[in-house]
């Protein structure tokens, strides 16, 4: 498990850089349905009917836009509910 505070500070410094990131530097955490702390994203599985017929489905991560303050620095991040609970414990 990564250092939560250090990650947020690094994320804030990266977001405030003078030059915008290139397309190669933009990865999963910039997507709306992805948690920026743990990387949780959509996974796939099956709906199973009574007759046991399997059809594909998606399990989407429960991601919210959250404002976090770490060491006096305020940033807005996409965070899953599990990371929100972890952040509440570390305060």
Contact map, one row per residue, 1 for C-alpha under 8 A:
1110000000000000000000000000000000000000000000000000000000000000000000000000000000000000000
1111001000000000000000000000000000000000000000000000000000000000000000000000000000000000000
1111111000000000000000000000000000000000000000000000000000000000000000000000000000000000000
0111111100000000000000000000000000001000000000000000000000000000000000000000000000000010000
0011111110000000000000000000000000000000000000000000000000000000000001000000000000000000000
0011111111000000000000000000000000000000000000000000000000000000000000000000000000000000000
0111111111100000000000000000000000001000000000000000000000000000000000000000000000000000000
0001111111110000000000000000000000000000000000000000000000000000000001000000000000000000000
0000111111111000000000000000000000000000000000000000000000000000000001001000000000000000000
0000011111111100000000000000000000000000000000000000000000000000000000000000000000000000000
0000001111111110000000000000000000000000000000000000000000000000000000000000000000000000000
0000000111111111000000000000000000000000000000000000000000000000000000000010000000000000000
0000000011111111100000000000000000000000000000000000000000000000000000000000000000000000000
0000000001111111100000000000000000000000000000000000000000000000000000000000000000000000000
0000000000111111100000000000000000000000000000000000000000000000000000000000000000000000000
0000000000011111110000000000000000000000000000000000000000000000000000000000000000000000000
0000000000001111111100000000000000000000000000000000000000000000000000000000000000000000000
0000000000000001111100000000000000000000000000000000000000000000000000000000000000000000000
0000000000000000111110000000000000000000000000000000000000000000000000000000000000000000000
0000000000000000111111000000000000000000000000000000000000000000000000000000000000000000000
0000000000000000001111111100000000000000000000000000000000000000000000000000000000000000000
0000000000000000000111111100000000000000000000000000000000000000000000000000000000000000000
0000000000000000000011111100000000000000000000000000000000000000000000000000000000000000000
0000000000000000000011111110000000000000000000000000000000000000000000000000000000000000000
0000000000000000000011111110000000000000000000000000000000000000000000000000000000000000000
0000000000000000000011111111110000000000000000000000000000000000000000000000000000000000000
0000000000000000000000011111111000000000000000000000000000000000000000000000000000000000000
0000000000000000000000000111111001000010000000000000000000000000000000000000000000000000000
0000000000000000000000000111111101110010000000000000000000000000000000000000000000000000000
0000000000000000000000000111111101010000000000000000000000000000000000000000000000000000000
0000000000000000000000000011111111000000000000000000000000000000000000000000000000000000000
0000000000000000000000000000111111000000000000000000000000000010000000000000010000000000000
0000000000000000000000000000001111100000110000000000000000011010000000000000010000000000000
0000000000000000000000000001111111110011110000000000000000001010000000000000011100000000000
0000000000000000000000000000100011111111100000000000000000001010000000000000011100000000000
0000000000000000000000000000110001111110000000000000000000000000000000000000111000000000000
0001001000000000000000000000000000111110000000000000000000000000000000000000001000100000000
0000000000000000000000000000000000111111000000000000000000000000000000000000000000100000000
0000000000000000000000000001100001111111100000000000000000000000000000000000000000000000000
0000000000000000000000000000000001100111110000000000000000001000000000000000000100000000000
0000000000000000000000000000000011100011111000000000000000011000000000000000000000000000000
0000000000000000000000000000000011000001111100000000000001111000000000000000000000000000000
0000000000000000000000000000000000000000111110000000000001110000000000000000000000000000000
0000000000000000000000000000000000000000011111000000000111100000000000000000000000000000000
0000000000000000000000000000000000000000001111100000000111100000000000000000000000000000000
0000000000000000000000000000000000000000000111110000011110000000000000000000000000000000000
0000000000000000000000000000000000000000000011111000111110000000000000000000000000000000000
0000000000000000000000000000000000000000000001111111111000000000000000000000000000000000000
0000000000000000000000000000000000000000000000111111110000000000000000000000000000000000000
0000000000000000000000000000000000000000000000011111100000000000000000000000000000000000000
0000000000000000000000000000000000000000000000011111100000000000000000000000000000000000000
0000000000000000000000000000000000000000000000011111110000000000000000000000000000000000000
0000000000000000000000000000000000000000000000111111111000000000000000000000000000000000000
0000000000000000000000000000000000000000000001111001111100000000000000000000000000000000000
0000000000000000000000000000000000000000000001110000111110000000000000000000000000000000000
0000000000000000000000000000000000000000000111100000011111000000000000000000000000000000000
0000000000000000000000000000000000000000000111100000001111100000000000000000000000000000000
0000000000000000000000000000000000000000011110000000000111110000000000000000000000000000000
0000000000000000000000000000000000000000011110000000000011111000000000000000000000000000000
0000000000000000000000000000000010000000111000000000000001111100000000000000000000000000000
0000000000000000000000000000000011100001110000000000000000111110000000000000000100000000000
0000000000000000000000000000000000000000000000000000000000011111000000000000000110000000000
0000000000000000000000000000000111100000000000000000000000001111100000000000011110000000000
0000000000000000000000000000000000000000000000000000000000000111110000000000011110000000000
0000000000000000000000000000000000000000000000000000000000000011111000000001111000000000000
0000000000000000000000000000000000000000000000000000000000000001111100000001111000000000000
0000000000000000000000000000000000000000000000000000000000000000111110000111100000000000000
0000000000000000000000000000000000000000000000000000000000000000011111000111100000000000000
0000000000000000000000000000000000000000000000000000000000000000001111111110000000000000000
0000100110000000000000000000000000000000000000000000000000000000000111111100000000000000000
0000000000000000000000000000000000000000000000000000000000000000000011111000000000000000000
0000000000000000000000000000000000000000000000000000000000000000000011111100000000000000000
0000000010000000000000000000000000000000000000000000000000000000000011111110000000000000000
0000000000000000000000000000000000000000000000000000000000000000001111011111000000000000000
0000000000010000000000000000000000000000000000000000000000000000001110001111100000000000000
0000000000000000000000000000000000000000000000000000000000000000111100000111110000000000000
0000000000000000000000000000000000010000000000000000000000000000111100000011111000000000000
0000000000000000000000000000000111110000000000000000000000000011110000000001111100000000000
0000000000000000000000000000000001111000000000000000000000000011110000000000111110110000000
0000000000000000000000000000000001100001000000000000000000001111000000000000011111110000000
0000000000000000000000000000000000000000000000000000000000000111000000000000001111111000000
0000000000000000000000000000000000000000000000000000000000000000000000000000000111111100000
0000000000000000000000000000000000001100000000000000000000000000000000000000001111111110000
0000000000000000000000000000000000000000000000000000000000000000000000000000001111111111000
0000000000000000000000000000000000000000000000000000000000000000000000000000000011111111100
0000000000000000000000000000000000000000000000000000000000000000000000000000000001111111110
0001000000000000000000000000000000000000000000000000000000000000000000000000000000111111111
0000000000000000000000000000000000000000000000000000000000000000000000000000000000011111111
0000000000000000000000000000000000000000000000000000000000000000000000000000000000001111111
0000000000000000000000000000000000000000000000000000000000000000000000000000000000000111111
0000000000000000000000000000000000000000000000000000000000000000000000000000000000000011111
